[in-house]
Amino acid sequence: MDFSYNQPVRIEHLGFGSIITPNTMEKMRQIILASIRNYQVRTWAERIIEFAPDDFEKAEKIYNFIVNNCRYVQDPVGLEMLKTPIVSLQTIEVGGSPALDCDDATILIGSLVMAIGIPFALRAVAFNE
């Protein structure tokens, strides 16, 4: 399934129980892979990492950019909302602070680092069984 990076937010029910996490991660992967082909995402990544000498500092600059320009807001109970990077970056461009949850921030980080050739992998962790 090809997920269009032009679709701003994907809202859907992703299942029950143990299937939710793998389904969410697959949707996140699709958004990231579509977004790294977007010229605006690449341009933002280039601006953020300007003068960074190596991949570690580039990734650190991208992480700090997101921490300093975004705010955390949870999804509504029972819904999984996944924002595309372009939506978040356009909000920042007009002086806003996009509301992201962990999935959205991960999508934004993954898209920006992969757009400049830094490998990125999704990994799920659990805090409760």
C-alpha positions as CSV (number, residue, x, y, z in Angstrom):
1,M,0.0,0.0,0.0
2,D,1.4,3.4,-1.0
3,F,0.8,6.1,1.6
4,S,0.7,9.5,0.1
5,Y,2.8,12.1,1.9
6,N,0.2,14.7,0.7
7,Q,-2.4,13.2,3.0
8,P,-2.0,15.3,6.1
9,V,-3.2,13.0,8.8
10,R,-4.2,9.4,8.8
11,I,-6.9,8.5,11.4
12,E,-8.0,4.9,11.6
13,H,-8.7,2.0,13.8
14,L,-5.7,-0.3,13.8
15,G,-7.1,-3.3,15.6
16,F,-7.3,-4.6,19.1
17,G,-4.8,-6.1,21.6
18,S,-1.4,-7.1,20.4
19,I,-2.0,-6.3,16.7
20,I,-2.2,-2.5,17.3
21,T,1.6,-1.9,17.7
22,P,2.7,-3.8,14.5
23,N,-0.1,-2.2,12.5
24,T,0.8,1.3,13.7
25,M,4.5,0.7,13.1
26,E,3.8,-0.4,9.5
27,K,1.8,2.7,8.8
28,M,4.6,4.8,10.3
29,R,7.1,3.0,8.0
30,Q,4.9,3.8,5.0
31,I,4.7,7.5,5.9
32,I,8.5,7.8,6.4
33,L,9.4,6.0,3.2
34,A,6.9,8.2,1.2
35,S,8.1,11.4,3.0
36,I,11.8,10.9,2.2
37,R,11.0,11.5,-1.5
38,N,9.5,14.9,-0.7
39,Y,11.6,17.9,-1.7
40,Q,10.3,20.0,1.2
41,V,11.3,17.4,3.8
42,R,14.8,17.2,2.2
43,T,15.1,21.0,2.2
44,W,14.0,21.3,5.9
45,A,16.6,18.6,6.8
46,E,19.3,20.5,5.0
47,R,18.5,23.7,6.8
48,I,18.4,22.0,10.2
49,I,21.8,20.3,9.8
50,E,23.6,23.2,8.3
51,F,27.4,23.0,9.3
52,A,27.0,19.7,11.2
53,P,30.2,17.8,10.6
54,D,29.0,14.2,11.0
55,D,26.0,12.0,11.1
56,F,25.8,12.0,14.9
57,E,25.7,15.8,15.1
58,K,23.2,15.9,12.2
59,A,20.9,13.5,14.0
60,E,21.3,15.5,17.2
61,K,20.4,18.8,15.5
62,I,17.3,17.2,14.0
63,Y,16.3,15.8,17.4
64,N,16.9,19.1,19.2
65,F,15.0,21.0,16.4
66,I,11.9,18.8,17.1
67,V,12.2,19.1,20.9
68,N,12.5,22.9,20.6
69,N,9.7,23.5,18.1
70,C,7.0,20.9,18.9
71,R,4.8,20.1,21.8
72,Y,3.5,16.7,23.1
73,V,-0.2,16.0,22.9
74,Q,-1.7,12.5,23.1
75,D,-4.1,11.1,20.6
76,P,-7.8,10.7,21.6
77,V,-8.5,7.5,23.4
78,G,-9.2,4.7,20.9
79,L,-7.8,6.5,17.8
80,E,-4.4,6.5,16.2
81,M,-3.6,9.7,14.4
82,L,-0.5,9.8,12.4
83,K,0.7,13.2,11.1
84,T,2.8,13.4,8.0
85,P,6.1,15.4,8.4
86,I,5.0,18.0,5.9
87,V,2.0,19.0,8.1
88,S,4.3,19.5,11.1
89,L,7.0,21.3,9.1
90,Q,4.4,23.7,7.6
91,T,3.1,24.5,11.1
92,I,6.6,25.4,12.2
93,E,7.2,27.4,9.0
94,V,4.3,29.7,9.9
95,G,5.5,30.2,13.5
96,G,3.4,27.5,15.1
97,S,4.3,24.6,17.4
98,P,2.8,21.4,16.1
99,A,1.2,19.1,18.6
100,L,2.8,15.6,18.2
101,D,2.6,12.4,20.1
102,C,5.4,9.8,20.1
103,D,4.4,8.3,16.8
104,D,4.3,11.7,15.1
105,A,7.6,12.8,16.5
106,T,9.2,9.5,15.4
107,I,7.8,9.9,11.9
108,L,9.2,13.4,11.7
109,I,12.6,12.4,13.0
110,G,12.8,9.3,10.7
111,S,11.8,11.3,7.7
112,L,14.3,14.1,8.3
113,V,17.3,11.8,9.0
114,M,16.5,9.4,6.1
115,A,16.1,12.4,3.7
116,I,19.7,13.2,4.3
117,G,20.9,9.6,4.1
118,I,21.2,8.6,7.7
119,P,19.9,5.1,8.4
120,F,16.9,4.9,10.7
121,A,15.0,2.0,12.3
122,L,11.7,1.8,14.1
123,R,11.7,-0.1,17.4
124,A,8.8,-0.6,19.8
125,V,9.3,-0.8,23.5
126,A,6.8,-1.7,26.2
127,F,6.5,-0.3,29.7
128,N,3.5,-2.4,30.7
129,E,2.6,-5.9,29.7
